[in-house]
Amino acid sequence: MRTIQINIPDSVEMSDYDFSMMVAAKLYEDQKLSSGQAAEMVGLSKRAFIELLGKYGISIFSSSISDLHSDIANA
């Protein structure tokens, strides 16, 4: 896993954890990371990460119509 450094203005009142969680949640939402990879990025279990996604405005359910049709076909 690689490490990057980001300079955030002091006026952004957010903990390092919340910032990391927001980035991981967005990467998960954009399907760039699996839930397990995103959880690892913030140092959480997969279950804990999934349980916290709602706090960051991310749904664990896909909003794609094609994904919905695929889910129904595979049910």
Residue pairs with C-beta under 8 A, 6 or more apart in sequence:
1 40
1 41
8 14
8 19
14 22
17 42
20 41
20 42
21 42
21 52
21 56
22 56
23 41
24 33
24 38
24 39
24 41
24 42
24 49
25 38
25 53
25 56
25 57
25 58
26 58
27 33
27 38
27 41
28 34
28 35
28 38
28 49
28 53
28 58
29 58
33 41
35 46
35 49
35 50
35 60
36 46
38 49
39 45
39 46
39 48
39 49
39 50
42 49
44 52
50 60
53 59
53 60
62 68
62 71
